[in-house]
């Protein structure tokens, strides 16, 4: 039985049934940028097409021009004395801890010849070793050419000696005068740092440690303080949970300072006890996009529904239909249910009290120590500054002028502080306000320790010598405590001594080798309070307005710590699929009501209205607006972390939304928008890939059908094997060949399995692929021209719950896209598909087809097939005809229009020597004029085979990996050898959910997918 739902990628597809055909026609019509490499003014004016260009120069000459450009010769200098731990060509891995003030992960750092080039999850750390997109991209932030490169004093380059003299003088003066010495730092769950500061305070008794976070989790911490009596966030585990209900809580994102995606995916395995997910929210969040049932309400209505659910759970009853249905499901599941809430302290308190009433097993009792911001304490600090009581202010890589909602007031008050010292990585606002600046060391250059949660202790070690004259805050505290040139100023020695007392019987070297160990901190959380009446009053006190704003963090940008990382700026948002932008999201109906437009131009590029956004009297000018399917009417959304001034070449992207965030409440009322009359140019990648056909590209099935209906049932089968009718009778599609098959049973034959039920769309795999395979950043202009270079993309499909009988339309000769307009009409009685669509995320890379259409059309055999199942590219043979891209039904091949490295037109990491240090030497940097695409990380698979051969053994299952499968936190991707009968990939292949993308065209891919299962009753 085929799905009776329709799929669409944007609302423009719904408006224009012929859009897919238009995209297909335009896909290969770009004019070749002759002017960029020929420089002939006369030819430039001619609007030369590719055909004319080849005619002009002759095919062979053009091929040489495009493909045989010589790279510059860069001479290398050999080792005079080779380091013992470095073997050229062989990577080293070091266990360490990624912590940048916002994100945490226990990781393995891959280094080549002393250069960190890749971040991998640390399997020894379990869930704490999982990496998100920001952790994967953090290696590039090490090589940021916009960093502060040496100490500064009054804006001029200076030595550490001169700066330290200035600071020590200020500390002594403040101590003598009885003025406060404030170290303003982001949350820092380091026991050794806190021990060191206590010793620093012993020397300077007026010293105070004040925490400031751009995204402070203040409401969550206040709620935890009230309910548990401890100012620490609770740790949850969804294994064993069968129902999760979330109110504005993006728990697959940055909610609660840690993502729950690993245990979420584990609990979502299709079966009798599969986790059911209900999301009540305003924005279309990443978590909401993965929900089985998504209820879209404006923030004030979300609050009302939460209160009604609480009343129903505690026995008060409710007349609200939605709340009553949710409460019944929660009560039916009891301890196997859990509720999350976000937006305000009151909402979180109510969620905790509901979980207490349910006895939820998802609540582990463990405490998360990664956040310790206290709003009352910070307000006290502001009072000290305004009263002139602070003699020395040391800002540890925080910038309240940018991220505090009253940043300008704070900037003015700094004039009352005689000594302002910024420990900073960029020339940001705090840098400019400080008299002395100390460049902060990157986490990959630092020693340290972190206690992320109850019973866990994690160590950080440097994997490269400091690139510039930088210093971590602990080194500075040692110098200022002990005096300059003191033998006790070595922080490694200090850390080792401190860690030894924490580790107990475990040696420091063993803990360092593993990266993670057991902590004696046994702090646990238990329900001890919670004022329900006060929480209800707070939540109910949110004043509804015509438009209400929801502030959020994106998977790429987080709180903005890595805003100058071009990998993250270019990473498309998983929901909107937009890149290099920050925008106001609005519902289609509100957009129509307010005259907001998103239009496609003749090149199928998206343009949108620009507005001035005013919230409670604070105005942010020139905010682009994106019309978002699934956004609740009466609500708008805006991401934090963008628009960082003076923080690097790419950090200024988008608008700064922090002036609208009071640090506690993520939902705000009294919102007004005013059109400016100007248009904004968006850069998106969703519409450019015209996948051949779209019927059942991303398959889905209700849980009841999955459990009760045979997948191959003749009439109701939900994943019927594709058959063709031949003169010999019906034959399975994979049994019909136009080519002779070859023996692939000798040696490994690689397959990749992708489970749509587990893929959350987080994008970590995209960044991992980019880092491993030297995929270039092309910038907003090229993304807008549909020239992204990603080897792996995650397509986001919307699907409508409306039942449409597609077969009738097909029998009548109607194309599937045309059914959209026919079925829904213009404003008919049925809800519009864009109002509240379901979402499916589908990773797509080269499918490594056994019958690859690209291979048959390449005139020079630059692309060919191997017995291992990989489709290879010989870059030095490719002449750039693009026939392969034209013949690829999956649209996964990329053409190098330009040389993206050492090219001022693409002034990103590959355009400077520092940024190029991140390049993987095992993968060639491609040149202009050649095609490239996913290689299934052949360098990784071949290395695995060679290692096993050297050790005289077979490759074990699980050893074969690709960059994307290693980075996936949910296990959505499984890579392995199909010829290993006991392998996990063979087990995945045997699943009745398995299907192939576009199987009907006979390409026989080596990548297969698993149907998404939704745990709800279809109405």
N, C-alpha and C positions, 0 to 999 in steps of 0.2 A: 504494500500500500504506500503510495507516494505521499509525501507531506502535502497537506491542503493549505499551507501557509505561503504567503508571498514574501520574497526577500528583495530588499532594495538597499542601496548604499547611501543614498542621500534623498532629501525631499525633492531634489530636482529631477530624480528619476521618476518620482511619482507624478510630477507635473508634466513631464515631457516623455511620453512613451517611446519616442524615437531617439532618446538621448544615447542609449547604448550604441546604436548604429552610427550616430554622429561621432562618438568617441573613437569607434573602430576605424572610421574613415580618416580621422585626423591623426591617428596614432603615429603613422610613419610619414607625415607630411611636413615635419619641421624643416625649415631651410637650414642647410648646413652652414655653420658660422665661418665661412671662407675668410671674411675680413679679419678674423682674429688671428689667423696664422699666415695669411698671404700679404695683407697690408696694401692691396691694390685698390686705390680709391675708385678707379673706373669700374672695376669689377664689383666693388662693394655696392655701387649705386644700381647695379643691375638686378639685385634681388636674386642672386644665383641660387638655383635649386641644386639638389644633389646630382640629378641627371645632367644638368648643364655643366656642373663642375667636372664630372667625369669626362664629359664630351670635350671640355676645354683643355684639360691636361692629358687626356688619354688614360685609359683604365690603369695600365701598369704604373704609369708615373704617379697617378693619384694614390695608388696603393702604397707605393714607396713613401710618398709624402706623408701619408697618414700613419703608416705602421712602422717605418724604419727610421724614425727620428732618433738620433743618437743621444743617449743620456749623458750628462756631464761626467767626466772622470773625476772621482773623489779618491785621492790616495789615502791608504790606511797606514797606521804606524804600528808595527808589531810590538808585543811585550818584550822588554829587555829581561825582566824577571817575572815569569808568569805566576800569578797568585795560585796557591794550592787548591783553592775551592772553585776555581773557574776553569772549565774545559771549553775552549771555543767550539761553538755549535751545539753544546749540550746545556739545556736550561737547568737552573737551580730553583727549588721551591722553598720558600720560607713561611712558616706559620706566623701570622701576626693578627692584629686587631684593627679593623677599619673603624675609626671614630673621628668625625669631623665637627662635632658639636651638635649634630642633628641625627645622623644615621650611625648605626652600629652593626657590625658583622664580624664574626671570627672567620678569617680568610687565609688562603694560601696565595702568596705573591710569587708569580713566575718572573724570574729574572734571566736575562741573557747578557753575558759579558758585563755583569754589574749593573745592568739597566732593568728596573721593573717595567714589564711590558704587558702584564695581564693579571687580573684579579680572578681567583677561583674560589668557590665555596670550600670551607674546611669541613670535610665529612665527619671529623671527630667531634664537632660542635653541635651536630644535630640541627634543630631548628634555628639555633643562634648562628649557624654557619651559612645560612641561606643569604644570597645576595640579590639585591634589587638592581634596577637600572643605574641608580646613582652610585652604588658600590662598584659596579662593573666599570663605570666611567671615571671613577676617582683617580685611576692611574694617570689619566690625561691631565688632571688638575695639578699633578706633580710637575708637569712640564709646561706650565702656564707661563708664557713669555711676558705677561703683564704683571707678574708678581713684583712686590717690593724686593729689591735685590741686595740691599745693604742698609745698615742703620742710618737714620737721619736725625739731624738736630737742627731745628728751626728751618726745615725745608732743604737742607744741604746734606750731601753725603758726609758721613762721619764714622769714626771707629766705635767699636763696642766699649773701649776704654773710656772715651769721652762721654758717651751716653750713660754708662754706668756711674761715672762720677757725678753727672747731673742728677740721676735718680737717687743715689745714696745721699747726696746733699739735700734733696727734697725730703727724703724719709727722715733724716736727722732733724731737719727744721720742723717738720710736722710733729715729730715725737716730742721735741722740746716745747712746742707751742700747745701741745695737747689737742692738735687737730687730727681728724680721722684720715687714715690711709685706707683707701678702698680699692680692692681688687675686684673689678667687675668682669665676671667670666660667664660664659655659657655653662649650662649644666655639665658637670664633669664628675662622673661616678668613679673617680680614681682614688682608692684608699691611700696610695702613696702621695698623691698630690695634696690630699687633705691633711695628711700627717706633716708634710713639708710646710704647708701654710700655718699649721698650728705652731711649728717651731719658729716660723717667720713672725707670727703674732707674739710669741714669747719675747722676741727681741724688740718688736715695735708693738707695744700693748694696744695702741689705738687702731691697729689694722683690723679691717672687716672684709670678709668674703661675701660678696653680694652676687646672686645669680641673675643673669638676664638672658632670656631666649627670645629670638624673633618670633618663633611660634612656640609659646610657652606651656601649653597644656594646663593652663591655670585652672580652668573649670574642672578638668578631670582630677587634678591634684587636690583641689578644694573639696570635691565630692568624696574622694578617697579618705581625706583627713576626717571628714564628718562621719562617714559610714564605717571605716575600718580603724580609725584612731591613729593611723600611720600615714604620713605624707609620701606615699609611694603608689604607683599604678599597679592594679592587679594583673596577673598573668593568666591568660585563658588558653585552653586546649580544646579544640572542637572534636577530637577523636572521642567517640562514644556519645556524641550529641546528635540528635535527630531532627531538631528544629532550631533555627536561629532567626530571630526577628530583630531588625535593626532600624532605628529611627535616626536618620541623618548620619549614621555612623558608617564611615568608609573603612571598615575593618580589614579590607584587603589592601588598603593604602597606608596612610600614616596615623590612623586612629590608635590611641593608646601607646604611641611611640614604638609600636612593633606590628608587623603584618601577621595576620593569622592564615595566610594563604596556604601554607603547607598542611596544617591540620584540617583546614577547610577542604582542600582537594582530596585528602585522604578520606574524610567523612562523606564526600560526594561520590564515591564509587557506586555505580548503579547496583541496586539490590533492594531487598526487602526493607533494610534499615537505612537507606540512603538519606542523607541530611536534606531537609527541606529548608529553603531560604526565602524569607519574606522581607522585603525592603520597603520602608516607608520613607520617602525623601522628596526633595524638591529638584535639586540638580540631578542630571543623569551621571551618577558617579561610577567609578570602576566597579565598586561592590554592587551597586544597583544593577549594572549591566549584566552581572553574573547571576542575579536572583531568579528564582523560579517564578515568584509573584512579586511584581513591583507596583506599589501603590504610590502614585505621584500626587503630592499635596503641597500647597504653599507652606512655608515654615510655621505660621501661626496655626494652621490646621494640623500639621504634624504634631505640634505641642499638645493641641487639644486631644488628638487621638491617643497620644502617649498617656495623658492623664486618665482618659477613659479606660484604657487597657489596665492601668494600675488599679483603678477603682474596681474593675471587674475581677481582677485577680485576688484582691484582698477581701472580696465579698460584698462590695458595695453595689455591684451591678452597674449596667450601662445601657442607655437607649441608643447609643451610636452603633449602627450596623457593622461598620468596618471594624471598630474596636471589639465588638462582641465576637465576631468571627475569629479575630486574632487571639483573643483571650481564651476561647474554647480550644483552639489548637494548642496553645501553651499549656493549658490545664490538662489536656489529654496526654501530652508528652511528659509533663511533670519535670522530674529532675533531668530528663534528657533534652530539655529546652533551655535556651539562654536568650537574654535580651541585651542589646547594646543600644546606647543612645549618645548623641553628641549635640553640640550647639550651645549648651549652657550648663552651669553647675546643677541646676534643678533637674534637668533632663537626666543627667548622669546619676544623680542620687536616686531618682525613681527607678532607673534601670537596675541599679544595685539592689534595691529593696524588692523588686519583682524577682530577681534571681535568688535572693535569700528566701522568699516565700516558696519558690519552686524547688529550692534545694539543688540548683543547677550543678551538674558534675563538670561543666565547662570551667567553673571557677576552681583554680588549682590551689589557691591559698598562697602561691608564691608572689613575691613582690618584684616589680620592675623599678630599678633605681636610676634609669637613664635620664629622668627629668626630676628636678627639685626646685623649680622656680616658685617663689613665694611673692605674690603680688603685693601683699602688705609690707614685706621686707623691702621690695623695690621702691615702693612709694615712700618708705621711711628714708631710703637712700636719696631720693629726689629732694626730700625735705632738707637733708644735710647739705646737699649741694646748694640749694637756693638760699640757705641760711649762712652760707660761707663757712661751714664747719669742716669741709673737706680740704686737706692740704695737698694730698697726692691722690690722683686717680689713675689707676692702671687698667686699661681696657684690654682684656684678653680675647682678641679676635672677634669682638662684637661691635656692632654699629647701630646703636639706638637712634642715631640721627636719621638713618634710613628706615628702620623697621619699627620704631616706637611711634604710636599714633600721634604723639605730641613731640615729635622729633625736633622740630624747629625751636620749640621752647627749651628743650634740653640743650640744644646747641648754644643758645644764648646764655644759659645758666653756667656753661663751662667756663665762661670768662671769670667766674668767681673762684675757680680752682687754680692755684698758682702753678702746680705741676701736673700736667696731663701727659701721660705716656700711653701710646698706642702700640700694642703688640698686634700687628696687622699683616695681612698677606697682600692687600691691594691698597691703592691710593684713594681710599674711600673717604667718606665724610669724617670719620674719626681720625683717620690719617691726617687730614687737613687741619683738624682742630687741635692736634697734639703738638707739643713742643719737641718731643723726642719720639722716635719711631723705631721699634725693633721688629724686623721681619720675622714672622712666625714660621717655624719649621713645619713642613708637611708631615702628615702622619706616617708616610713612608720613609721619612728621615728621622723619626723620633723613637725614643724609648718611652714606655709607659705601661700602665695597667688599668683595667676597667673591671668593676663588679656590676655586670649588666642586670643580674637578677639573683634571687635567693639561691645560695649555694654554688654560684658560678664565678670563677675568677679567670680573667683573660689577660694575656700579655701582648704587648706591642713591641716590635723590634724594628730598627731601621734596616732597609734593604738596599740603600744607596747612601753614599756620602752626601752631605749637604751640598746641593748644587750651587747655592749662593750663600751669602753671609747671613744665615738665619739662626734663630735660637728658639727652642720651645720655652714655655713659661716657667717650667720647673727649673731649667738651667738658670734663668734670670733670677728666680727666687733664691737659689743657692748662692749666687754671686752677691746679691743684695743682703743676704743673711750673714754670710761668712766673710764678705769682703773680697775684693778682687785678687786674683792669682792665688787663691787658697787651694791647697791640695784636696780639700773636701768638696770641691765644686763639680766633681764628676758625677753626673746624674745616673749613669749606668751603675756605678758602685752603690749609690744611695738606693736606687730601685732594687738592686739585687738583695741588699740587706733587708729592705722593707718587705720584699716579696717572700723571702725565706721565712719570716715570722708568720706570714699568712698561709704559706703552702704546707707548713707542718712537716710531715714525713716525705713529701714529694720534693725532689731536687729542683732547683731553679732551672737547670739546663733541660731537664725532662719536660717541665712545664712550658718552657720556651719552645722546645721542639714540637710539642703538641699544639701550642697556641692557646690552650684552654685547660683549666684544672678546676678542682673543687675549692670553694671558698668556705671559710668557717662562719660567714655571715648567714645565720639561719633565720633571719627575720621572715615571719609569715603574717599573712593577713587573715583576719576573721571578722565577721559581721559584729559590730559593737554599737552601732547607733544609726542615725539617719532620721532627720526630721521630715517626714512625708508632707505634713501640712505646709511647712515652709517651702519645700520644693515645689509643691503644686501651686502655691501662691506665686512663686517666681516664674514658673513656666506659663501659668495662666496670665501673668502680668505683661507678657510680650504683646505689645499693641499691634494689632493687624493694620495693614495699610494696603493701598492699591497695588504697589509693588514692594516686594520684600527681597532682601539680598542674602545670599549664602556665600560665604568666603570659604575657600578650600585650598588645598595644596595638590599639585599635579604629581604624577609618577616621575616625571623628568626633573622638575625643578625643586620639589620639596619646599623648604623655607627660603631658598635662594642662596644657600651657602656656596653651591657650585654654579652660580649663574653665568660665570665666564667660561664654562665648559661647552665648546661647540658641539660635541657629541650629544649632549643633553638638550641643547637649544634646537638642534635639528631633529631629534627624536620626535616622531609624530605623536600627538596625544592619542591615547588608545580609543577615545570616544569620538572626538571631532575629526581626528586624522589630520589636524592642522599642525604646522611646524613653524618655528621662529615667530611665535606670537603669544600674546595674552589678550583676552577678549571677554566681553560680557556675553554670557549665554542667555538666550531668551526663547520662550516657547513660540511655535509657529502662529498660534492664535493671538498672542500678545504682540508679536511682530506685525501682524496684519492690522491689528487695532491701532498701533502706534506709528504705522507707516515705516517700519524698519524693513529694509530689503537686503536680501542676499541674491545676487544674480551671477550667472555664468556668462562670460563674454564669448566672443567668437572662437577663442582658443580653448574654451572649456575651463577657463580660470575663474576662480571665485572672487567676487568683489562684494563688499558689504558696507552698510551705513556706519557712520561714526557719530558718537553721542558724547555729550558732557554728562557725567554721572554725579549726582548730588545725594549724599546720605547724611541726614541730620545736620545740614548746613555745611558739610565738607564736600568740596567739589573736586573731582578728578576729570581733567579735560582730555578730549580726543581719545575716547575709548572705542575701539571697533566692536561691532556687535555680530555675534554668530548665532544663527537661528538653529537651535538644538532640538531635534525630535526627542520627546520624552521629558522635556523640561516642564515642570508644573506651571500652569497658568497663574499669573500673579507673583511669580518669582523670577529672579535673575541670579546668575552666578558669576563670580570673578575670582581668579586664582591669585594667590599670594606668591611672593618670591621673585617677581619680575621687576624690570625698571630700575636696576641698580646703577646709579650714576658713579662715574670715576672708578669703576671696578673691573675694567678691562674692555676689550674691543667688542665683545658679544654680550656682556652683562646688561647693557642698557636696553635690551630687547623688551618690548612690551611696556605696560604701565605699572606703577607701584601702587598696590592696593592696601598697603599697611596703614596708611592714614585713616582707613575705615575700620580697622580692627583694634578693639580696646584690649586685646590680650586674653579675653575670657569668652566673649560671645561671638560665635561664628555666624549667627543669624541676626540680621539687623532690619528694622522696619523704617518707614518714612523715607522711601527711595524715590527719586525723581530722575528721569532721563530727558535730555533735550537734544534733538538732532542738530548737527552742525551744518548739514548740507553737503558735507564732504564724503568721499568714498575711500574705503580702505582695501588694499590688495592683500588677500590671504594667500598663503602658500600651503596647499594641501596635496596629499598623495592618494586619496581614496579613489578619485574618479579616473585616474589616468590609466589604470591597469584594466584593459578591456578583456577580461577573462572570457574565452570563447563560451558563449551561452551562460546562463546563470541558474538554470533549473536544477535544484537540489545540489548546489555546490557545497553548502554547509548543511548537512542533514541533522534533523532533530526528531525526537520521538518522546511522547509522554511516558512516564514511568510505568503506568498501568499497562500500556501496550507492550512495553519492553518486557515486562514480567509475564504477561498473560497471552501474548500473541506471538506465534512463531515468526521469526524474522523473515522466513522465506515462504510464508503462507501464500497460497495462490491468489487470494483475494485481499487479505488484510495485512500481508507481510510488510513490515516497516523498513526492511533493508534487503529486498529481493535481489538476488544475484542477477546481473545483467545478462540477458541472452539475446542471441541473434538467430533469426530463422534462415536457414540455409537449405540447399537442395538435399542435404543429408539430415535435415531436421533441426530442432533447436539445439544450439551449442552455446556454452558459456563464453562470454566475451574474451576471456583470457586464453581460450583454446583456439581462437581464430587468429592466424598470422598471415601477414603479407610478406614477412621476411622469414628467412631460415633461422631457427633458434640455434644458439651455440651452447656448449657445455659450460655451466656456471657452477658445477659442483666441486671443482678442484680449487681448494683454497677458500678464503672467505668471500661471501657475497653479501654486501651491506644493504640493509633496509632501515628506514626511519619510520617510526610509528608516532602519530600525533593524535592525542586524545582531546577532542573538543570539549569533553566534560571537565577536564582538568585545566585547560588553558584559560587563564584569567585575563590575558591581554596586557600583562604588566610591562612588557618590552625589555626585560633583562636579557633575553636571548638576542635581541637586535643589537644591543650594545656589545655583548660578548662576541658576536660575529664580527662586528665592526673592529673591535680591538684585535681579535685573532687574525683577521684577514686583511688588515690595512685598507679598509673601505674608507674612501675620502669623504670629507665634509664638502658639500658643494654650495651651501648658502641659500638664503631665501629666494633669491632671484632665479636660481637654477631649479630649485624645488618647484617653484611656481611654473616653470617651463616644462614640468614633468620629466626632469632629468636627474632624479635622485639616483644614487649609486648603491642603495642597499641590496645586499645579497639575500636578505631575508626580510619579509614584511609580514605584518599581522593585519589581514583584512578584517574589517569590522562590518558585519552585515546586520541590518535591522530586519526583523520579520514581524509581520502583522498577525495578530491572533484571529483576525477575521477569516472565516472559512470560505475558501474559494475553490470551486470545482474546476481545476485546471484542464482536466482531460477533455471536457466538453469544448473548451475554447480551442484546444489543440486540434481536436477533430475537425473543427470548422476552419482550420488553417490560420488561426490567430496566433501571432507571436506572443510569448509569455509576457514581455514588458507591457504589451498593449492591454493585457487583462487588467492591469492596475487601474487605469482610468475607467474601464468598462465596469469593473466590480464596485468601485467606490463612488464614481460619479463626481460631481462638484457640489459639495455641501449637502449630500443626501442624508438620510436618516442614520446610516452607519457611521461609527466613529472613523475619523481619518486615520490611516495607518501611522502617520507621523506623531499622533498624539501620545501614545504610550507603547512604542514597539518593544518587542523582545530584541535581545542582542546576542550575536554569536561572534566569537573571535576565532579567526582561522589563520594560523601561520602558514605562509606559502613561500617556498624557496624552489630552486631547481628540483624537479621531480625525478631527475636521473632516470629517465625513461629507458627501458630496455629496447623499445622501438622509438627512438628519439627523432621527432620531426626535424630538429635542428641539424642533426648529423647528415641527413640525406640531401640537404640543400647547400651545404658549405662547399664552395668551389675549390677550396684549397685544403680540405680535411683538417681544419684547425680544431674542430670539435669531434671527438670520437668516444667510443664506449670501451669500457674495460671489463674483464671477466669478474671483477669485484663489484660490478654494478654501478660504478661511478661514471658520470659523463665528464670527460676531461676537456680542458681548454689548453691548447698550445698557443700562448699569446704571441710568440715570435712568428707564427705562421699566419695569424689572423690579419686579413687586409681590410676589415671593417665594412664588408658589404651590407651587413645587418640582415642578410637573408634569414639567418637563424632566429633573430628576434621576431621577424615577420612571421616565421613559420611556427613559433612557439605558442601553443594555445594557453599557456599559463602566465605568459608575460613576466618572466623572471630574469630575462637577460638585460644587461646594462651596457650602454655604449659610452665609451670615453670620448665625449665631445672635445674635451680639453685635457691638457696636462694639469692635474690637480695639485701636484707637488711643486714647490719652488716656483710658484706662479702668483704674482701680486693680485691677480684677479680673484684668487681664492686665498685670502689672507687668514688662514686658519692654522692648525697645528703643523700641517705639512709644508708650510711656507717659511719655517724658521728652523734652525739647527736644533734648538731645544725641543720643540714640538715633535720633530722627527725622531727623537730618541725613543718614542713609544712604539715605533714601527717594529713589527715582527720580522726578523731576518729570514725566517723559514718560508715566508710568502712574498712573492715578487710584488713590487709597486708597479702597477700597470701604466702603460703609456697611452698617449692620445691615439685614437683611431682604432682601438681594439675592443672586442666584446669581452665581458666578464660576467661571472655568475657564481652561485654556490658551488663549491668543489666537494661538499661533504667533508670538509676539513681533511683533505687527503694527507696533508703533512702530519696530522695527528694519528690517523689510522696507520700510516706507513711506519711511523715511529714506534707505535705499539707492537706491530709485527716484528720489527727489527729488535726491540728489546727482548721480546719473547724468544726470538731466534738465538740471540746472544746467550740467553740463560738456558737454552736447550729445552724449552717447554712449549706447550700450546698456550694460546691466548685464552685467558679466563673470561667468562661471561661478565660483562660490566666494564672490562678494560677498554673496549672500543668506545670512544666518545667523540662527539663533535662539540664545538664551542657552545652551540645552542642547547644541546641536551645536558651539558654539565651545568649551565647557568640556570636551568629551569628549576624553580623552587617547588613546583607542584608535581613534578614527574610526568608532565604532559607529553614530553618527548622521550622516546626510548630508541636508542640506536644500537645496532648490533649485527651479528653475523647470522644470516638465515641458514647457513650450512651447519651451524651448531644446534643440534636438535634439542639441547637442553637450555637454550638461551631464552632470555626474557622476550626477545623480539619474536621468536617463534610462538611463544605463548600469546603475545599480542596479536600475531597474525591469525591465530585460531579463533579470535573473538568474533561473535556474530554481529558485533557493531562495526566491524572493519568494512571500509569501502575505499574506492580510489576516486581521485579527482578527475572528472571528465573521462571516465572509464570507457564511455561509448565511442571515443575516437581512436581507441586501440593503441595508445602510446605505451601501455604497460609500465607504469611508474614503479620506482623502488621506494617511494614514499606513500604510505597509506594512512588513512584517517579513521577515527572512531566517532560514530554518531553521538551527538549530544543528547543527553537524557534530561528531561525537565520533570521535576517532582511536583506535579500539580494535577488537579483534575481539569481537563480541558472542557470549557463550556461551549 
